[in-house]
């Protein structure tokens, strides 16, 4: 049986596969450029590798038999994953601000619900991971 505090880890694991695919296969959409520079594509691919590494850590956590319990390892993992989500939340916030001000924002590159959808999704993951991490401290 899945322990409730592990649900945010599972949510992160499942949802970030979409981001990994996007950063690997469609860096232009992420960068809002039709033809991004080679270096920018490589940075997107490196970022996808970082996300994949986080997902491998989540998978290893689940394989270790921790699905039906939540301990200090689970709490540490949720705090680490919640820290990650701060940065995409900031990126989405900045994109919403630029869109509102009409500053160098190209809505034709919106993916995943656009910046507002991305912001909401990362906020939900962030808050659920913080809640699980806080539960793990008790």
trRosetta pair geometry for C-beta under 8 A, 3 or more apart (Angstrom, degrees):
i j d omega theta_ij theta_ji phi_ij phi_ji
1 67 7.9 170 89 126 29 96
1 68 5.1 81 63 -120 64 106
2 6 5.8 -126 -173 73 86 120
2 7 6.8 89 147 -71 124 77
2 10 7.3 -12 -153 -33 137 153
2 67 5.5 -64 -109 173 64 94
2 68 6.7 -90 -95 -89 17 58
3 6 4.8 87 68 -1 85 108
3 67 6.8 162 8 152 84 42
3 68 5.6 115 -37 -166 90 27
3 69 5.7 114 -45 -98 146 6
3 70 4.7 -159 127 -32 149 99
3 74 7.9 -24 83 -138 138 169
4 7 5.9 -27 -168 -9 46 116
4 70 8.0 -60 62 -28 59 143
5 8 7.5 -39 -179 21 46 100
5 70 4.0 42 69 -106 131 164
5 74 6.3 88 118 143 115 136
5 78 7.5 -74 170 -54 94 152
5 132 4.3 129 -163 -143 80 94
5 135 5.1 -140 -104 86 126 141
5 136 6.5 134 179 -57 149 89
6 9 5.2 -54 -163 39 61 116
6 10 6.0 62 141 -22 81 103
6 62 7.9 113 -172 -97 131 87
6 66 7.1 161 -98 127 134 87
6 67 6.1 169 129 -146 172 48
6 70 6.0 -149 -46 -84 85 103
6 74 6.4 -73 -87 -143 82 132
6 132 7.5 129 -63 -146 22 141
7 10 5.5 -57 -147 39 34 112
7 11 6.2 39 153 -23 68 104
7 128 7.2 -83 99 174 95 128
7 132 7.6 -167 52 -80 72 133
8 11 5.4 -49 -143 35 35 115
8 12 6.4 38 156 -20 65 101
8 78 6.1 67 87 -128 127 109
8 81 7.6 158 135 95 103 139
8 125 6.7 127 -159 -154 94 61
8 128 3.9 176 -98 127 117 104
8 129 4.6 -179 153 -76 141 59
8 131 7.3 148 -43 59 147 93
8 132 4.8 -141 29 -13 131 140
9 12 5.8 -51 -151 35 31 112
9 13 6.3 36 150 -23 63 108
9 58 5.6 174 176 -139 96 107
9 61 6.7 -82 175 94 148 146
9 62 7.8 175 123 -59 124 97
9 74 7.1 -95 -37 -151 147 88
9 77 6.2 33 -108 121 127 124
9 78 6.3 -88 -64 -83 95 82
9 81 6.8 157 -111 3 70 164
9 129 7.6 101 -66 -112 58 91
9 132 7.3 -134 -29 121 87 168
10 13 5.4 -52 -146 35 32 117
10 14 6.4 24 158 -14 66 107
10 58 7.8 157 -88 176 35 124
10 62 7.7 88 -89 -84 86 131
11 14 6.2 -61 -147 40 27 104
11 15 6.0 11 164 -7 66 116
11 125 6.1 -161 115 -111 118 89
11 128 6.6 26 46 92 150 151
12 15 6.3 -66 -138 45 23 100
12 16 5.8 18 170 -19 64 117
12 54 7.7 -82 149 142 119 118
12 58 6.5 -164 91 -92 106 153
12 81 5.3 -19 -127 -173 172 141
12 125 5.7 107 -84 -156 84 123
12 129 6.9 50 -51 -75 131 123
13 16 6.7 -62 -142 33 15 105
13 17 7.7 26 155 -31 52 97
13 55 5.6 115 -138 -137 69 83
13 58 4.3 -157 -86 125 109 150
13 59 6.9 131 -141 -59 128 70
13 62 7.7 17 -83 -26 168 135
14 17 6.4 -50 -170 10 34 112
15 18 6.1 -46 -173 24 50 110
15 19 7.3 42 139 -11 71 103
15 121 7.0 -177 -172 179 148 120
15 125 7.0 -124 59 -79 150 135
16 19 5.0 -49 -153 38 55 114
16 20 6.1 63 147 -26 75 97
16 51 5.2 -160 176 -175 116 111
16 54 6.8 -62 145 88 169 119
16 55 5.7 -158 89 -69 125 112
17 20 5.5 -47 -147 32 35 115
17 21 6.4 36 154 -18 65 104
17 55 6.8 95 -71 -116 75 157
18 21 5.9 -56 -152 36 30 111
18 22 6.3 29 152 -19 65 109
18 112 7.3 127 132 -95 130 115
19 22 5.5 -56 -145 38 33 112
19 23 6.2 27 160 -15 68 107
19 48 7.7 -169 129 -113 73 74
19 51 5.8 -131 101 -153 111 164
20 23 6.2 -60 -146 39 26 104
20 24 6.2 17 158 -12 63 114
20 48 4.9 102 -151 -156 63 88
20 51 4.8 -155 -81 100 88 125
20 52 5.4 96 -129 -66 135 84
20 55 7.1 -52 -47 -7 144 145
21 24 6.0 -65 -147 42 26 107
21 25 5.7 -14 173 14 67 119
22 25 6.7 -69 -124 52 19 86
22 26 5.2 -50 -158 54 61 106
22 29 6.5 -86 -169 78 100 125
22 30 6.2 123 141 -59 102 109
22 111 6.5 159 -138 123 140 153
22 112 7.7 -42 -70 -39 165 120
23 26 7.8 -41 -65 61 11 64
23 27 6.3 44 -164 -93 48 75
23 30 5.8 44 -103 -51 66 160
23 44 4.7 -162 -169 176 83 88
23 45 6.9 166 141 -85 92 30
23 47 5.3 -113 -166 88 151 104
23 48 3.8 -175 94 -66 118 99
23 51 7.0 125 29 17 146 139
24 27 7.8 -45 -178 -51 4 88
24 44 7.5 -176 -76 132 27 96
24 45 6.0 73 -115 -116 64 73
24 48 4.5 123 -55 -153 85 171
26 29 4.2 10 147 15 114 118
26 30 6.7 126 109 -16 77 88
26 111 7.7 114 110 -65 143 164
27 30 5.4 -57 -152 40 44 113
27 31 5.8 25 156 -7 77 113
27 36 5.6 -93 118 41 107 149
27 40 6.7 149 154 127 129 87
27 41 4.7 152 62 -121 163 67
27 44 3.7 153 -121 60 113 167
27 45 7.3 -51 -70 -42 132 73
28 31 5.9 -65 -136 49 28 99
28 32 7.8 -162 169 14 56 3
28 33 5.4 -107 -145 81 76 63
28 34 5.9 32 -165 -148 133 17
28 35 6.9 -5 -108 -71 126 20
28 36 5.3 -159 -94 -12 67 103
28 109 7.5 -123 137 -127 72 119
29 32 7.6 25 -173 -72 27 41
29 109 5.3 170 -148 -163 57 89
29 111 5.2 48 165 -25 128 137
30 44 5.7 135 70 -125 145 127
30 111 7.8 -53 -74 37 56 134
31 36 4.6 68 69 -91 156 135
31 40 5.5 62 -107 163 157 132
31 44 6.9 -89 -42 -64 109 130
32 105 7.5 -79 -147 -149 158 46
32 106 4.8 144 -167 45 108 112
32 109 4.4 178 -114 58 68 163
33 36 4.4 111 81 -75 127 76
33 40 7.3 35 46 109 145 160
36 40 4.1 -107 170 88 115 130
36 41 5.5 144 95 -54 114 81
36 44 7.6 67 104 -14 162 135
37 40 4.6 96 56 5 81 102
37 41 7.1 -143 95 -5 44 85
38 41 5.7 -54 -152 35 34 113
38 42 6.4 34 150 -19 66 105
39 42 5.6 -53 -150 36 33 113
39 43 6.5 36 151 -21 65 102
40 43 5.6 -49 -149 33 35 113
40 44 6.6 37 151 -18 64 102
41 44 5.7 -53 -152 36 33 112
41 45 6.4 33 150 -18 65 105
42 45 5.5 -52 -146 38 34 112
42 46 6.3 38 152 -21 65 102
43 46 5.6 -51 -148 35 33 113
43 47 6.4 36 150 -21 63 103
44 47 5.6 -53 -150 35 32 114
44 48 6.5 37 149 -21 64 102
45 48 5.5 -47 -149 33 35 114
45 49 6.6 41 149 -21 63 101
46 49 5.4 -50 -154 33 35 116
46 50 6.7 39 147 -21 65 100
47 50 5.5 -48 -152 31 37 114
47 51 6.6 36 150 -15 66 102
48 51 5.6 -53 -149 38 35 111
48 52 6.2 38 151 -21 66 105
49 52 5.5 -51 -145 36 32 114
49 53 6.4 39 152 -23 63 102
50 53 5.6 -50 -152 31 32 115
50 54 6.7 34 149 -18 63 101
51 54 5.6 -50 -152 33 36 113
51 55 6.5 33 150 -16 66 105
52 55 5.6 -56 -150 39 35 111
52 56 6.4 39 150 -23 67 102
53 56 5.6 -49 -147 32 33 112
53 57 6.6 36 151 -19 63 101
54 57 5.7 -53 -154 33 33 113
54 58 6.6 34 148 -18 65 103
54 81 6.8 118 -169 -106 122 88
54 84 6.6 35 -110 -80 155 168
55 58 5.4 -48 -148 35 38 113
55 59 6.2 41 151 -21 67 103
56 59 5.5 -51 -146 37 33 114
56 60 6.3 36 152 -20 65 103
57 60 5.7 -52 -147 36 31 112
57 61 6.5 38 150 -24 62 103
57 77 7.1 -177 138 -130 112 110
58 61 5.5 -51 -153 31 33 117
58 62 6.6 28 152 -15 65 103
58 77 7.2 128 -98 -177 68 132
58 81 7.7 60 -76 -81 112 136
59 62 5.8 -55 -151 38 33 108
59 63 6.2 31 152 -18 67 108
60 63 5.5 -54 -142 40 33 111
60 64 6.3 40 155 -31 64 104
61 64 5.9 -55 -155 24 27 114
61 66 5.7 -61 170 52 75 133
61 73 6.9 180 -131 138 101 113
61 74 7.1 118 -172 -96 128 69
61 77 5.8 34 -95 -90 155 166
62 66 6.7 -105 -109 58 30 84
62 67 5.6 49 -147 -69 78 95
64 73 8.0 -54 90 117 152 158
65 68 7.9 -41 172 30 67 90
66 69 5.7 -87 -152 64 62 84
66 70 7.4 91 175 -93 98 39
66 71 7.0 -102 -137 20 115 99
66 73 6.7 -101 -107 83 159 122
66 74 6.1 -176 165 -64 134 109
69 74 7.7 -162 114 -22 66 143
70 74 4.4 -104 -152 79 70 159
70 75 7.2 93 165 -48 92 77
70 132 7.3 -119 -153 -170 143 97
70 135 7.1 13 124 111 147 114
70 136 6.0 -112 151 -93 105 93
71 74 5.6 107 47 13 49 101
71 75 7.2 -95 120 -3 33 94
71 136 7.3 67 141 -145 15 104
72 75 5.4 -52 -144 37 36 113
72 76 6.2 37 156 -20 67 103
72 136 6.7 132 -108 173 35 112
73 76 5.8 -53 -148 36 30 111
73 77 6.3 31 152 -19 64 107
74 77 5.6 -55 -147 37 31 112
74 78 6.4 29 156 -18 66 105
74 132 7.3 -91 150 158 101 113
74 136 5.8 -163 92 -101 89 136
75 78 5.9 -55 -148 36 30 108
75 79 6.5 29 155 -16 64 105
75 132 7.4 -160 -111 134 57 76
75 133 5.2 103 -160 -141 71 59
75 135 7.6 -148 -101 78 99 64
75 136 2.5 -171 -86 126 111 150
75 137 6.2 139 -157 -49 144 62
76 79 5.9 -56 -150 37 31 109
76 80 6.3 30 154 -18 65 107
76 136 7.8 -123 -18 131 48 153
77 80 5.7 -55 -147 37 31 111
77 81 6.2 26 157 -15 66 108
78 81 5.8 -55 -142 41 31 108
78 82 6.1 34 157 -23 65 106
78 129 4.6 -178 -169 -167 84 78
78 130 7.5 179 149 -69 106 19
78 132 4.3 -140 -130 92 160 110
78 133 4.0 -158 100 -62 114 87
78 136 6.6 154 35 -2 130 140
79 82 5.7 -53 -145 35 29 112
79 83 6.6 37 153 -24 62 102
79 129 7.5 166 -75 152 22 101
79 130 7.8 71 -106 -109 60 55
79 133 4.4 113 -62 -133 77 145
80 83 5.8 -52 -156 28 32 114
80 84 7.0 37 147 -22 62 100
81 84 5.5 -46 -157 26 39 117
81 85 6.9 37 150 -21 66 103
81 125 7.8 -94 145 160 107 106
81 129 5.1 -131 92 -139 103 148
82 85 5.8 -54 -154 31 38 112
82 86 7.6 56 148 -35 61 89
82 125 7.9 -173 -108 132 62 76
82 126 5.3 95 -150 -148 80 62
82 129 3.8 -173 -70 105 94 123
82 130 4.9 113 -135 -60 155 73
82 133 6.3 -84 -5 -12 141 142
83 86 6.0 -36 -168 4 40 116
84 87 6.6 -60 -177 25 45 107
84 88 7.8 22 145 0 74 102
85 88 6.1 -55 -151 44 50 102
85 89 6.0 56 151 -25 74 107
85 122 4.8 170 -168 -170 98 91
85 123 8.0 164 155 -75 123 23
85 125 5.3 -166 -110 97 151 108
85 126 4.1 -155 104 -77 137 91
85 129 6.9 146 7 27 140 143
86 89 5.7 -63 -154 37 29 115
86 90 6.4 30 152 -22 66 106
86 126 6.9 105 -65 -119 56 133
87 90 5.7 -49 -148 32 33 111
87 91 6.5 34 153 -19 64 103
88 91 5.3 -48 -144 36 40 115
88 92 6.2 41 156 -19 68 103
88 118 6.6 -112 163 168 105 108
88 122 4.7 -163 96 -101 108 151
89 92 5.9 -55 -148 38 30 109
89 93 6.3 34 152 -21 64 107
89 119 6.0 82 -143 -138 66 68
89 122 4.5 -155 -70 112 80 131
89 123 6.1 101 -116 -66 121 71
89 126 6.4 -7 -49 -36 140 149
90 93 5.6 -53 -146 36 31 114
90 94 6.3 32 154 -19 64 106
91 94 5.8 -56 -150 36 29 111
91 95 6.4 28 152 -18 64 107
91 118 7.7 -58 93 130 96 138
92 95 5.6 -55 -148 38 33 112
92 96 6.4 36 153 -21 66 102
92 115 4.6 153 -161 -164 72 77
92 116 7.5 149 174 -72 112 16
92 118 4.1 -161 -102 98 129 107
92 119 3.7 -172 124 -66 136 79
92 122 6.4 173 4 23 143 134
93 96 5.8 -52 -150 34 31 111
93 97 6.4 31 152 -19 64 106
93 115 7.7 173 -52 174 13 115
93 119 6.0 104 -62 -111 64 125
94 97 5.6 -54 -148 36 32 113
94 98 6.3 29 155 -16 66 106
95 98 5.8 -52 -143 39 32 109
95 99 6.2 36 155 -23 64 106
95 105 6.5 123 -162 -127 69 118
95 114 7.9 -161 128 171 127 73
95 115 3.7 -164 97 -97 115 138
95 118 7.7 35 54 56 141 135
96 99 5.7 -55 -148 35 29 113
96 100 6.3 29 154 -19 64 107
96 115 4.4 -162 -58 118 74 132
96 116 6.0 94 -100 -68 120 71
96 119 6.5 -12 -33 -34 135 146
97 100 5.8 -55 -148 36 29 110
97 101 6.3 10 158 -3 65 112
97 103 8.0 -17 122 42 75 121
98 101 6.0 -66 -140 49 29 99
98 102 7.9 -112 168 58 56 9
98 103 4.5 -99 -148 71 79 93
98 104 6.2 -56 -171 68 127 73
98 105 4.3 145 122 -58 102 117
99 102 7.6 27 -179 -72 27 34
99 105 4.3 -137 -84 136 60 165
99 107 6.7 85 -131 -76 115 95
99 114 8.0 54 -81 177 166 119
99 115 6.3 -167 -9 25 138 140
102 105 7.1 -123 -142 33 24 104
106 109 5.0 56 99 6 103 109
107 110 5.3 -9 -168 -25 62 116
107 114 7.1 -6 -145 -121 84 122
110 113 7.7 -90 168 107 106 19
110 114 3.8 -15 -155 -96 127 81
110 115 7.3 -87 -123 -15 98 67
111 114 7.6 120 38 -73 21 38
112 117 5.6 -171 132 106 67 120
112 118 5.3 71 106 -75 120 88
112 121 7.1 -71 166 8 113 155
113 116 6.5 -99 143 81 97 72
113 117 1.6 121 113 -93 124 176
113 118 6.3 175 73 -32 95 57
113 120 7.3 -68 122 43 149 114
113 121 7.1 136 44 -25 140 119
114 117 5.4 97 50 15 60 102
114 118 7.0 -116 109 -3 31 95
115 118 5.5 -56 -143 40 33 112
115 119 6.0 37 157 -24 67 105
116 119 5.6 -51 -146 35 30 113
116 120 6.4 29 156 -17 64 105
117 120 5.9 -54 -146 37 30 109
117 121 6.2 29 157 -18 64 109
118 121 5.8 -57 -146 38 29 111
118 122 6.2 21 161 -11 66 109
119 122 6.2 -62 -146 42 25 103
119 123 6.1 27 155 -21 64 110
120 123 5.7 -57 -146 36 28 113
120 124 6.4 30 157 -20 64 105
121 124 5.9 -54 -151 33 29 110
121 125 6.5 23 154 -12 64 106
122 125 5.7 -54 -146 41 35 110
122 126 5.9 40 153 -24 67 107
123 126 5.5 -53 -142 37 29 114
123 127 6.1 23 161 -14 65 108
124 127 6.2 -57 -143 40 25 105
124 128 6.2 19 160 -13 63 112
125 128 6.0 -61 -143 41 27 106
125 129 6.1 25 159 -18 65 110
126 129 6.0 -63 -149 38 24 108
126 130 6.3 22 156 -17 64 108
127 130 5.7 -52 -143 37 31 111
127 131 6.3 35 155 -21 64 105
128 131 5.6 -50 -147 35 32 114
128 132 6.5 32 153 -17 64 104
129 132 5.7 -53 -147 38 33 109
129 133 6.2 33 153 -19 65 108
130 133 5.6 -55 -145 40 31 113
130 134 6.2 33 155 -21 65 105
131 134 5.8 -53 -147 35 29 111
131 135 6.5 34 151 -21 62 104
132 135 5.5 -51 -150 34 33 115
132 136 6.5 36 150 -22 64 104
133 136 5.5 -53 -152 33 34 115
133 137 6.9 36 150 -23 63 101
134 137 5.7 -51 -155 28 37 113
134 138 7.2 40 149 -27 63 100
135 138 5.9 -54 -160 21 37 114
